[in-house]
Amino acid sequence: MSSSRRGFLIGGGVGGFAVAASSAATLDAGEDQAWLQAILERYDRFGVKASGGPGDGACGEWLETLLAQWGYACTRQTFEAPWFEVARATLSSGETQALVAPQAIVEPTGPGGVKGPLRLASDHGDLAGSIAVIVLPYKRWASLSDPEVARPLTDAFDRKAAAAVLVTTGPTGEAIALNVTAEKPGLKQPVAILAPKDARTFLIGAAVGRSGTLIVDGEGGRRSAFNLIARLDRKAPKTLILSTPRSGWFGCAAERGSGLAVWLFLARWLAGADHGVNLELIATSGHEYDYLGGAHYLSTAPGPDQTRLWVHIGASAAARDWHEFGPGLRALPSADSQRVLSATQDIVGKVRTAFQGVSGLEATYVADRMSVGGELSNVLAAGYRSLIGLYGAHRYFHTQHDDLRCASGHLVEPVALGFRKALTACLAA
């Protein structure tokens, strides 16, 4: 494709996408990839996507404009989400200092911080007045509710630790942010996340009880966030619901951006093809707070009896894979297979057929409490009978380095086409 043709498709903003949308039915494979790449790049430019923040809000506004151009009637569903803006977040001991990530819902220390001996939480005994250092085992971490996180953290505070530092051991050596519920009281002591790559000196110090200072200073509270709901009423008896989260701790190029690109690909296609269903699209905020926006939407969504099919496109739909060599990672041209696709028994065979050859997704599972993840777990529990859902955790998941190195239109396209095939088959029945 010539650079001028690619520029025509991508454009400089919302208007450029409107041009691409007008000829959606005639796009070839190369143009699909370019269109998807443009979506990823546009999403990435919004920066940090924390719920209710500037990036999240601007992304929602962009989607609202784009979907309206395709004929959808858009509304916003507002709710309150926690937030915290960091002034300073560091762990220091002697002359060593490292940046840390405050763990939400944040309990700040104030500018003076918490001072005390560093202690390894794995050691037995009293932790009174200490900064407990909890080294988590190797994993692609996601949530504070994970028992492997919750148990040692609770234990450290039961032993009177004044603060805690979690070392999120994982594939990149980076600090991994952890989702948390917004429906329960926040942590009563300061907790921060230390990148494994920065942990060595502090672990040595904690082994002998050297003094340290944890500072988590800034401002926070609750602020307004919104779900974007887009509807296309075709006077049909039932509705297709297509959902995806748009918010996250950092830039989330692959975690959120790849799924959002698939969602928009399907939204554009569905707007031009009548499958005998009404369309309801939902892009939720509040995802980091244990699917807060999804829970709000579920309370007002069309009920199970009015829903033909619910399709949820969650985390890491199409993220780059990496070789783990030495201290760094080496990028691969293929997608990370650590992504899970599930569908209810009535349609699982059709979904498996649609995703043949797509790594990680061709082994489509029957949707149940064990196989579904993310927001779809709440949808399943609410009694919806026909579901498709995807979720995953790529190597840079929940880290500050989930940027455009981790996603591309080339990787997204097979997933987008797989969903289009699956929906065509399921809605034809």
C-alpha positions in Angstrom: 0.0 0.0 0.0 1.4 3.4 -0.9 2.0 6.0 1.9 -0.7 8.3 0.4 -3.3 5.5 0.4 -2.4 4.6 4.0 -2.7 8.3 5.0 -6.2 8.5 3.3 -7.4 5.5 5.4 -5.9 6.7 8.7 -6.3 10.4 8.6 -5.4 12.7 11.4 -8.1 11.9 13.8 -11.8 11.1 14.0 -12.4 12.5 10.5 -9.9 10.1 9.0 -11.7 7.2 10.5 -15.0 8.4 9.0 -13.5 8.2 5.5 -12.3 4.6 6.2 -15.7 3.7 7.6 -17.5 4.8 4.4 -15.8 2.1 2.4 -15.7 -0.5 5.1 -17.3 -3.2 3.0 -14.6 -3.0 0.3 -11.5 -3.0 2.4 -9.0 -5.8 1.6 -6.8 -7.6 4.1 -4.0 -5.0 3.9 -6.4 -2.2 4.4 -7.9 -3.9 7.4 -4.5 -4.2 9.0 -3.8 -0.5 8.3 -7.2 0.5 9.7 -6.6 -1.6 12.9 -3.1 -0.2 13.3 -4.6 3.3 13.1 -7.0 2.5 15.8 -4.2 1.2 18.1 -2.1 4.3 17.5 -5.0 6.6 18.2 -5.8 4.7 21.4 -2.2 4.8 22.5 -2.0 8.6 22.1 -4.6 9.1 24.8 -1.9 8.2 27.3 -2.7 6.7 30.7 -6.2 5.3 30.8 -6.9 5.4 34.6 -10.7 5.4 35.2 -12.2 8.8 35.0 -8.9 10.4 34.1 -8.1 12.6 31.1 -7.0 9.7 28.9 -10.0 7.6 29.7 -12.4 10.4 29.2 -10.8 11.5 25.9 -10.9 8.0 24.6 -14.6 7.7 25.5 -15.3 11.0 23.7 -13.5 9.7 20.6 -15.4 6.5 20.5 -18.7 8.4 21.0 -18.0 10.5 17.9 -16.8 7.6 15.8 -19.8 5.4 16.6 -22.3 8.2 16.0 -20.8 8.5 12.5 -21.7 4.9 11.9 -25.3 5.4 13.0 -25.3 4.4 16.6 -27.2 6.4 19.2 -24.7 7.0 22.1 -25.4 7.6 25.8 -23.1 7.8 28.8 -23.6 6.0 32.1 -21.8 7.8 34.8 -20.5 6.5 38.2 -17.8 7.2 40.7 -14.4 5.6 40.6 -11.4 5.9 42.9 -8.3 7.8 41.8 -4.9 8.9 43.0 -2.4 11.2 41.5 1.2 10.6 42.6 3.4 13.5 43.9 6.1 11.1 45.0 6.3 7.3 45.4 9.6 5.9 46.4 11.3 3.3 48.6 14.7 4.2 50.0 17.3 2.6 52.3 20.6 4.2 52.9 21.7 5.7 49.5 19.5 3.4 47.5 16.2 4.7 46.2 13.7 3.2 43.7 10.4 4.3 42.3 7.4 2.3 43.4 3.8 2.1 42.2 1.1 2.9 44.9 -1.3 0.0 45.3 -4.9 1.1 45.0 -7.1 2.0 46.8 -4.2 4.1 48.0 -3.5 4.8 51.6 -1.0 7.7 51.4 1.9 8.1 53.8 2.2 11.9 53.5 5.4 13.6 52.4 7.4 12.3 55.3 6.7 8.7 54.6 6.7 5.6 56.8 10.1 4.9 58.4 11.1 1.5 59.9 13.2 -1.5 59.5 12.8 -3.5 56.2 11.7 -7.0 57.1 11.1 -10.0 54.8 7.5 -11.1 55.4 8.5 -14.7 54.7 10.4 -14.7 58.0 8.5 -15.7 61.1 8.0 -13.4 64.0 6.9 -9.9 64.8 6.8 -7.3 62.1 5.6 -4.5 64.4 6.6 -1.1 63.0 8.4 -2.6 60.0 8.1 -2.2 56.2 7.3 -5.7 55.2 8.8 -6.8 51.9 6.6 -9.5 50.3 8.3 -11.3 47.4 5.6 -12.9 45.2 6.4 -16.0 43.1 6.8 -15.8 39.4 3.5 -15.1 37.6 1.7 -12.8 35.3 -0.1 -11.0 38.1 -3.4 -9.3 37.8 -5.3 -8.8 41.0 -4.9 -8.0 44.7 -7.6 -10.6 45.4 -5.4 -13.4 44.1 -4.9 -15.6 47.2 -1.1 -15.6 46.6 -1.2 -11.8 47.1 -4.0 -11.5 49.6 -2.8 -14.1 52.1 0.8 -12.8 52.7 -0.4 -9.2 52.7 -3.0 -10.0 55.3 -0.5 -12.0 57.3 2.0 -9.1 57.3 -0.5 -6.7 58.7 -1.8 -9.2 61.2 1.8 -9.2 62.5 1.6 -5.4 62.9 3.7 -4.3 59.9 3.4 -0.5 59.4 3.5 -0.7 55.6 4.1 -3.3 52.9 6.0 -3.5 49.6 5.0 -6.2 47.1 7.7 -7.4 44.7 5.7 -8.6 41.7 8.0 -11.2 40.2 7.1 -11.7 36.6 8.4 -12.0 33.0 9.5 -8.4 32.5 11.1 -7.4 35.8 8.7 -4.4 35.9 6.3 -3.5 38.6 2.9 -5.0 37.9 -0.2 -3.1 39.0 -3.0 -5.1 40.7 -6.7 -4.7 40.2 -8.7 -4.1 43.4 -12.4 -3.9 44.4 -13.9 -0.5 44.9 -16.8 -1.9 46.8 -14.9 -2.6 50.0 -12.9 -0.3 52.3 -9.4 0.4 51.0 -6.2 -0.7 52.6 -5.6 0.7 56.1 -1.8 0.7 55.8 0.3 2.0 52.8 1.1 -0.7 50.2 3.3 -0.2 47.2 4.7 -2.3 44.3 8.4 -2.6 43.7 9.8 -3.7 40.4 11.7 -7.0 40.7 14.6 -5.4 38.7 15.0 -2.8 41.5 14.5 -5.2 44.4 18.0 -6.8 45.0 19.4 -4.2 47.4 16.2 -3.9 49.4 16.0 -7.7 49.8 19.5 -7.8 51.1 18.7 -5.0 53.5 15.4 -6.7 54.6 17.3 -9.8 55.4 19.3 -7.9 58.1 16.6 -5.4 59.1 18.2 -2.2 57.7 16.1 0.9 58.0 14.0 2.1 55.1 11.5 4.8 54.2 8.4 4.3 52.0 6.8 7.5 50.6 3.5 7.4 48.9 2.4 11.0 48.6 -0.2 12.6 46.4 -3.9 13.4 46.2 -6.9 11.1 45.6 -10.5 10.4 46.2 -13.3 9.5 43.9 -14.2 11.1 40.6 -16.8 10.7 37.8 -16.2 8.1 35.1 -18.5 6.9 32.4 -19.4 3.8 30.4 -20.2 4.6 26.7 -23.3 2.8 25.5 -24.0 2.7 21.7 -27.3 1.4 20.4 -28.7 0.5 17.0 -32.4 -0.3 17.2 -33.6 -2.5 14.4 -37.0 -3.3 16.0 -35.8 -6.9 16.4 -37.1 -9.1 19.3 -33.6 -9.6 20.7 -30.3 -7.8 21.1 -26.6 -8.6 20.4 -24.5 -7.1 23.2 -20.8 -6.4 22.4 -18.7 -5.3 25.4 -15.1 -4.3 26.0 -13.3 -2.4 28.7 -11.4 0.8 27.7 -9.7 1.8 31.1 -6.6 0.5 32.8 -3.7 1.4 35.0 -1.3 2.7 32.4 -1.2 3.1 28.6 -2.6 -0.4 28.0 -1.8 -0.5 24.3 -2.1 -4.3 24.0 -4.1 -5.1 27.1 -7.0 -2.8 26.2 -6.1 -1.4 22.8 -6.1 -4.7 20.9 -9.5 -5.6 22.2 -10.9 -2.2 21.6 -9.6 -2.4 18.0 -11.5 -5.7 17.5 -14.6 -4.2 19.1 -14.5 -1.3 16.7 -13.9 -3.6 13.7 -17.0 -5.5 14.6 -19.0 -2.3 15.4 -18.2 -1.0 11.9 -19.1 -4.3 10.2 -22.3 -4.8 12.2 -23.5 -1.3 11.4 -23.6 -2.2 7.7 -25.0 -5.7 8.0 -28.5 -6.5 9.4 -28.4 -9.9 11.3 -31.9 -9.6 12.6 -30.9 -8.3 16.1 -30.7 -4.9 17.8 -27.1 -3.9 18.6 -25.9 -2.6 21.9 -22.2 -1.8 22.3 -20.6 -1.0 25.7 -17.1 0.4 26.4 -16.6 0.4 30.1 -14.5 2.4 32.4 -13.7 1.3 36.0 -12.2 -2.0 34.8 -9.2 -1.8 37.3 -11.6 -1.7 40.2 -12.8 -5.3 39.7 -15.0 -4.5 36.7 -16.8 -1.6 38.4 -18.1 -0.2 35.1 -19.2 -3.6 33.9 -21.2 -4.1 37.1 -23.0 -0.8 36.6 -23.9 -1.6 33.0 -25.1 -5.1 33.9 -27.8 -3.5 36.2 -29.3 -1.7 33.2 -28.5 -4.0 30.2 -31.2 -5.9 28.3 -32.1 -9.0 30.3 -31.2 -12.6 29.4 -34.6 -13.1 27.7 -34.1 -10.1 25.5 -30.5 -11.0 24.6 -29.6 -13.2 21.6 -25.9 -13.2 22.3 -23.4 -11.4 24.6 -19.8 -11.1 23.2 -17.1 -9.8 25.5 -13.7 -8.9 24.3 -11.4 -8.6 27.3 -7.7 -8.2 28.0 -4.8 -9.0 25.7 -6.9 -10.0 22.7 -3.8 -9.7 20.4 -0.6 -8.9 22.2 2.9 -9.6 20.9 4.9 -12.6 22.1 8.4 -12.3 23.4 11.4 -14.6 23.9 12.8 -14.4 27.4 16.6 -14.3 26.9 18.8 -13.0 29.6 18.0 -9.6 31.3 15.7 -8.5 28.5 12.9 -9.7 26.2 13.2 -10.1 22.4 10.2 -9.3 20.4 8.6 -11.9 18.1 6.3 -11.3 15.1 3.7 -13.7 16.5 0.9 -13.2 19.2 1.2 -14.3 22.8 -0.9 -17.5 23.1 -1.7 -16.9 26.8 -5.3 -15.8 25.9 -8.4 -17.7 26.6 -11.6 -18.0 24.5 -14.8 -19.5 25.9 -18.3 -19.9 24.6 -21.5 -21.5 25.9 -22.4 -25.0 24.9 -25.0 -24.0 22.3 -22.4 -22.2 20.1 -19.0 -23.5 21.2 -18.5 -25.7 18.1 -19.1 -22.7 15.8 -16.7 -20.5 17.7 -14.0 -23.2 17.6 -14.4 -23.5 13.9 -14.1 -19.7 13.4 -10.9 -19.5 15.4 -9.0 -22.4 13.9 -5.3 -21.6 13.5 -5.4 -18.6 15.9 -2.9 -19.4 18.7 -4.4 -19.8 22.1 -8.0 -19.2 20.8 -8.5 -22.3 18.7 -8.9 -24.3 22.0 -12.2 -22.7 22.8 -13.5 -23.8 26.2 -17.1 -24.3 27.2 -18.0 -21.2 29.2 -18.4 -21.9 32.9 -17.2 -20.4 36.2 -13.7 -21.9 35.7 -13.1 -20.8 32.1 -14.6 -17.3 31.8 -12.7 -14.3 33.0 -13.1 -10.6 33.5 -16.5 -8.9 33.2 -18.0 -12.0 31.6 -17.9 -13.9 34.9 -20.6 -11.5 36.2 -22.6 -11.9 33.0 -22.6 -15.7 33.3 -23.7 -15.5 36.9 -26.5 -13.1 35.9 -28.1 -15.9 33.8 -27.2 -14.9 30.2 -27.4 -18.1 28.2 -25.5 -17.5 25.0 -22.0 -16.0 25.5 -18.6 -15.6 23.9 -15.7 -14.2 25.9 -11.9 -13.6 25.6 -9.3 -12.6 28.1 -5.6 -13.0 28.6 -2.4 -11.7 30.3 0.5 -10.9 28.0 4.1 -10.4 29.3 3.8 -6.6 29.7 0.3 -6.8 31.2 -0.4 -4.2 33.8 3.0 -2.6 33.4 4.0 0.9 32.3 5.7 -0.6 29.2 2.5 -2.0 27.6 3.0 0.3 24.6 2.9 0.0 20.8 5.8 -2.4 20.9 3.2 -4.9 22.3 0.5 -4.5 19.7 0.0 -4.2 15.9 -2.7 -4.3 13.3 -1.0 -7.5 11.9 -1.6 -9.3 15.3 -5.2 -7.9 15.8 -6.5 -8.8 12.3 -6.8 -12.6 12.8 -8.7 -12.1 16.0 -11.1 -9.5 14.4 -11.8 -11.9 11.5 -12.3 -14.8 13.9 -14.9 -12.9 15.8 -16.6 -11.8 12.5 -16.8 -15.4 11.4 -18.1 -16.6 14.8 -20.8 -13.9 14.9 -21.9 -14.7 11.4 -22.3 -18.3 12.2 -24.0 -17.8 15.6 -26.4 -15.2 14.3 -27.4 -17.2 11.3 -28.9 -20.0 13.5 
